[in-house]
Amino acid sequence: MQALTVNELSDKFSMSRNQIIEICKTKGSPAFKKGVGKTSPWLCFPDKFEIFLKQLSEKYKG
């Protein structure tokens, strides 16, 4: 399986690029930067990203 870019994750999960980036920056996120520096692109494996999304949503369930 291949790590996806922010744009690819956005398409796959029907979320905006900004939402994906904010999730990537969240503590504990499985996303990682390719390279060094602020301009390096975020990458993430979609299966790990989906699991992380489910974990985040559990925090907000009543």
N, C-alpha and C positions, 0 to 999 in steps of 0.2 A: 504494500500500500504506500502511496505517495503523500507527502505533506502538501497541503493546499495553501494558496495565498489568501490574503484577505478578500480579494474579489471573488475567488472561487468559493470560499466559505460563505460569503454573502449570498451568492447564487444558490448554493446547496441548502442553506438553512433559511432562505427567504428573509434575511435581515439586512439592514443597511450596513454600509462599510464602517460607519462611525460606531455602530453597536458592536460589530465584530472587533474593532480595534480596542474599544473599552473593555470588552471581555478578555481580550488577549493581555491587557495590562493588569487585570485583576490578579491579586495574590493567589497562588495555587494553580493558576491557569497552565494547561499543558502546552500553550503556544510558546514559540521561541523565535528569536531573531536570527536571520541568516546574515552573519557577518557582525561587524562592530559599528556602533554609532547610531545616531538618531534616525538616519535615513535608511537603515537596513530594514528590509521587509519582514513582516511577521509571517510565520508559517505554523501550521498545526495539522496534525493527523485528524481527519474528520471523525473517526470513531472515538478518540479521546476527547475531542471538542464536544461531541454530543453528550458524553458521560458527564463532562464538566458542567454543561448547560443544565442537565437534570439535577446535579448537586446544587447548583445555584438556585434553581427554582424551588427546591425543597425548603430552603431557608425562608421563602416568602409564603408558603402555604400555611393556612390557619389551622 
